[in-house]
Amino acid sequence: MQANLTEESIDGRVRRRLRELRAEQGLTLQQVSDRAHIDISMLSRLESGKRRLALDHIPRLASALGVSADDLLGGAPAPDPRVRSEPVKRDGLTMWPLTNRGPAGGLHAFKIRISARRRKPPEKLHVHDGHDWMYVIDGRMRLLLGDQDLVIESGEAVEFSTLTPHWFGAVDAAVELIAVFGPQGERSHLHH
């Protein structure tokens, strides 16, 4: 009876690690299935516990996930919850990431400092897929949103579709804000 409990706990641990590693890497069942040369329906049943894990699955799954068999069999170390990223500086903006890299397509938060010198919008305002949310902590932010020219005061929040042409800068002094961007907004504001 004791051996059976141990087998179940190892089987359950591998299933859990398989799901965790797949999610951390933003991989689909199909991608892992292709890499491990395991039928997708079998992989789905393995992951959900509807099919028992065979010993020959371990090396193929570990390889497909880019980890060792020991990593797949063992428990995951508790992740460090602290966000440790260097700020990104560009175009009068300094952006500190406030979230770790999560699953692909997730939202990410940033603390942003807009330089007092960022006052002149570009000739053409940016447009991209997604939605932006911003909360001004300190200062006054100028937001051009389509035909609107808005001043966002300290303590105010804005959210808008980024399919509307937009730009943000300082009114008279540096501005500090918190922003939440989807993947398209993050690419546009950090790397455009």
HUKATA-V779673 format. One record per residue. N is the residue number from 1. RES is the residue in one letter. OMEGA is omega in radians with two decimals (999 if undefined). Layout:
N:RES:OMEGA  N:RES:OMEGA
//
This chain:
1:M:-3.12  2:Q:-3.14  3:A:-3.14  4:N:3.10  5:L:3.13  6:T:3.11  7:E:3.14  8:E:-3.11  9:S:3.09  10:I:3.12  11:D:3.12  12:G:3.13  13:R:3.13  14:V:3.10  15:R:3.14  16:R:-3.14  17:R:3.12  18:L:3.12  19:R:-3.13  20:E:-3.10  21:L:3.13  22:R:3.14  23:A:3.14  24:E:-3.09  25:Q:3.13  26:G:-3.11  27:L:3.06  28:T:3.04  29:L:-3.12  30:Q:-3.13  31:Q:3.12  32:V:3.11  33:S:3.14  34:D:-3.11  35:R:-3.08  36:A:-3.09  37:H:3.08  38:I:3.12  39:D:-3.07  40:I:3.14  41:S:3.09  42:M:3.13  43:L:3.10  44:S:3.12  45:R:3.09  46:L:-3.09  47:E:-3.10  48:S:3.13  49:G:3.13  50:K:3.07  51:R:-3.14  52:R:3.13  53:L:3.06  54:A:-3.11  55:L:-3.12  56:D:3.07  57:H:-3.00  58:I:-3.10  59:P:-3.13  60:R:3.12  61:L:3.12  62:A:3.12  63:S:-3.14  64:A:-3.12  65:L:3.11  66:G:3.11  67:V:3.08  68:S:3.07  69:A:3.10  70:D:3.11  71:D:-3.14  72:L:-3.12  73:L:-3.06  74:G:3.08  75:G:3.12  76:A:3.05  77:P:3.13  78:A:-3.13  79:P:3.07  80:D:-3.06  81:P:-3.10  82:R:3.10  83:V:-3.10  84:R:3.13  85:S:3.09  86:E:3.09  87:P:3.08  88:V:3.13  89:K:3.04  90:R:3.06  91:D:3.11  92:G:3.11  93:L:2.93  94:T:-3.04  95:M:3.09  96:W:3.08  97:P:3.11  98:L:3.11  99:T:3.05  100:N:3.08  101:R:3.12  102:G:3.10  103:P:-3.13  104:A:3.09  105:G:-3.12  106:G:3.08  107:L:3.10  108:H:-3.12  109:A:-3.14  110:F:2.87  111:K:-3.08  112:I:3.00  113:R:3.10  114:I:3.11  115:S:3.09  116:A:-3.14  117:R:3.13  118:R:-3.08  119:R:-3.05  120:K:3.13  121:P:3.09  122:P:3.11  123:E:-3.11  124:K:-3.14  125:L:-3.11  126:H:3.05  127:V:3.06  128:H:3.08  129:D:2.99  130:G:-3.02  131:H:3.09  132:D:3.04  133:W:-3.13  134:M:3.07  135:Y:-3.11  136:V:3.13  137:I:-3.07  138:D:3.11  139:G:3.14  140:R:-3.08  141:M:3.02  142:R:3.13  143:L:2.99  144:L:-3.07  145:L:-3.04  146:G:3.13  147:D:-3.09  148:Q:3.04  149:D:-2.98  150:L:2.97  151:V:-3.14  152:I:-3.06  153:E:3.04  154:S:-3.13  155:G:3.11  156:E:3.10  157:A:3.06  158:V:2.97  159:E:-3.05  160:F:3.04  161:S:-3.13  162:T:2.96  163:L:3.03  164:T:3.11  165:P:-3.05  166:H:3.06  167:W:3.06  168:F:-3.13  169:G:-3.12  170:A:3.06  171:V:-3.07  172:D:-3.14  173:A:3.14  174:A:-3.11  175:V:3.00  176:E:-3.13  177:L:3.00  178:I:-3.14  179:A:3.04  180:V:-3.13  181:F:2.92  182:G:-3.09  183:P:-3.12  184:Q:3.12  185:G:3.12  186:E:3.11  187:R:-3.08  188:S:-3.06  189:H:-3.10  190:L:-2.95  191:H:-3.06  192:H:999
//
